[in-house]
């Protein structure tokens, strides 16, 4: 009997263990901070932001960063974002979740977004990758969000089945703050 079967999810089910986000990718030159909710199973397994090949994040960010990020190795993608003034993090520090759906997030502990934002002197805008990130992130930031453009973004997740073309205009708005 496999782990998924012991948890009652059948063969291949993903456990409801505690999941933790990655450290922020941001620095003093960050002008745009993109916040997700919590990395999905593939990203957690690979220890890389937006690792699932069907996640549209890197395709959506390519025109914002001014170069095609998709073919680059992961570290080069992060370096290109940093050079462009783009930072990444998640609103959830840790939570229990079966699978990768934001709807399954339970028992969450928040990342200290306000403290991070306070260390980013050039920050102009905060983009929220999906509704869960927006809802939790704005509640966490409170007054710390004042003075920054807030950019709600359609989720880059493969679970949000709208195509890249339909999402691109919203994501391109981030370039206005770089």
C-alpha positions in Angstrom: 0.0 0.0 0.0 1.4 3.4 -1.0 1.4 6.6 1.0 -1.6 8.0 -1.0 -3.6 4.9 -0.3 -2.8 5.1 3.5 -4.1 8.6 3.5 -7.3 7.6 1.8 -6.6 9.3 -1.4 -6.0 6.3 -3.6 -2.8 5.5 -5.6 -0.8 8.6 -6.4 -2.7 10.9 -3.9 -0.6 13.7 -2.5 -0.4 14.0 1.3 -1.9 16.6 3.5 1.4 17.3 5.2 2.6 20.8 6.2 3.9 22.7 3.1 6.3 25.6 3.4 7.0 28.5 1.0 10.4 29.4 -0.3 12.5 32.4 0.8 11.7 35.7 -1.0 13.6 36.5 -4.2 13.9 40.3 -3.7 16.4 43.0 -3.0 16.9 46.7 -2.7 16.4 47.2 -6.4 13.0 45.4 -6.5 10.4 47.7 -8.1 7.7 45.1 -8.6 6.9 42.3 -6.1 4.8 39.4 -7.4 3.2 37.4 -4.6 1.7 33.9 -5.1 -0.2 31.9 -2.6 1.9 28.8 -1.8 4.0 26.7 -4.2 2.3 23.7 -5.7 3.4 20.1 -5.3 5.7 20.1 -8.4 7.4 23.4 -7.2 7.8 22.1 -3.7 9.3 18.8 -5.0 11.8 20.7 -7.3 12.4 23.6 -4.8 11.7 26.1 -7.6 9.1 28.7 -8.0 6.5 27.9 -10.7 8.2 24.5 -11.7 5.1 22.8 -13.2 5.6 22.9 -16.9 1.9 23.9 -17.5 2.1 26.8 -15.1 2.0 29.9 -17.3 4.1 32.2 -14.9 7.3 32.2 -16.9 5.5 32.8 -20.2 3.5 35.6 -18.7 6.5 37.2 -17.1 8.7 37.1 -20.2 7.4 40.2 -21.8 7.3 42.0 -18.5 11.0 41.2 -17.9 11.9 42.0 -21.5 13.3 38.6 -22.4 12.1 35.0 -23.0 12.5 33.4 -19.6 11.0 30.0 -20.6 14.1 28.4 -22.1 16.5 29.7 -19.4 17.7 27.5 -16.5 16.0 28.3 -13.3 18.8 30.3 -11.7 19.1 32.4 -14.9 15.3 33.0 -14.8 15.6 34.4 -11.2 18.6 36.5 -12.2 16.7 38.0 -15.1 13.8 38.9 -12.8 16.2 40.5 -10.4 17.9 42.5 -13.2 14.5 43.7 -14.3 13.6 44.8 -10.8 11.0 42.0 -10.2 10.8 40.1 -6.9 8.9 36.9 -5.9 7.4 35.5 -2.8 4.3 33.9 -1.4 1.7 35.2 1.0 1.5 31.8 2.9 4.5 30.8 4.9 3.1 27.3 5.7 -0.1 25.5 5.5 -1.7 22.1 5.2 -2.9 21.2 1.7 -3.7 18.1 -0.3 -2.6 18.6 -3.8 -1.9 22.0 -5.3 -5.2 23.8 -5.3 -5.5 27.1 -3.3 -9.0 26.0 -2.3 -7.4 23.1 -0.3 -5.2 25.4 1.8 -5.9 24.9 5.6 -4.3 26.0 8.8 -2.2 28.6 7.2 0.5 30.8 8.7 1.3 34.0 6.8 4.6 35.3 5.6 5.5 38.7 7.0 4.8 40.7 3.9 4.9 44.1 5.7 8.5 43.5 6.9 9.7 42.5 3.4 8.0 45.5 1.8 9.7 47.7 4.4 13.1 46.5 3.1 12.4 47.4 -0.6 13.0 51.1 -1.0 12.3 51.2 -4.7 9.1 49.2 -4.6 6.4 50.7 -6.7 3.8 47.9 -7.2 2.7 44.6 -5.7 1.1 42.0 -8.0 -1.0 39.2 -6.7 -0.9 36.0 -8.7 -4.5 34.9 -8.3 -7.4 35.6 -6.0 -6.2 33.7 -3.0 -2.9 35.6 -3.0 -4.8 38.9 -3.3 -7.3 38.1 -0.6 -4.7 36.9 2.0 -2.0 39.3 0.9 -4.1 42.5 1.2 -5.3 41.4 4.6 -1.7 40.7 5.7 -0.3 44.0 4.4 -3.1 46.3 5.7 -1.8 49.8 5.8 1.7 48.7 4.6 0.1 48.4 1.1 -0.6 52.2 1.0 1.6 54.0 -1.5 2.0 51.1 -3.8 0.1 50.2 -6.9 -1.9 46.9 -6.3 -2.1 44.8 -9.4 -4.5 41.8 -9.2 -3.4 39.2 -11.7 -5.3 36.2 -13.1 -3.7 33.1 -11.7 -0.8 31.5 -13.7 -1.8 28.1 -12.3 -2.7 25.3 -14.8 -5.8 24.9 -12.5 -7.0 28.3 -13.8 -7.8 27.2 -17.3 -7.9 30.5 -19.1 -5.2 30.7 -21.7 -2.0 32.8 -21.7 -3.4 35.2 -24.3 -6.4 36.1 -22.1 -4.2 36.7 -19.1 -1.3 38.6 -20.8 -2.7 42.1 -20.7 -3.2 42.1 -16.9 0.3 40.7 -16.4 1.8 43.3 -18.8 0.5 46.0 -16.6 3.4 45.2 -14.2 5.9 46.6 -16.8 4.4 50.1 -16.1 6.1 50.0 -12.7 9.6 48.9 -13.8 
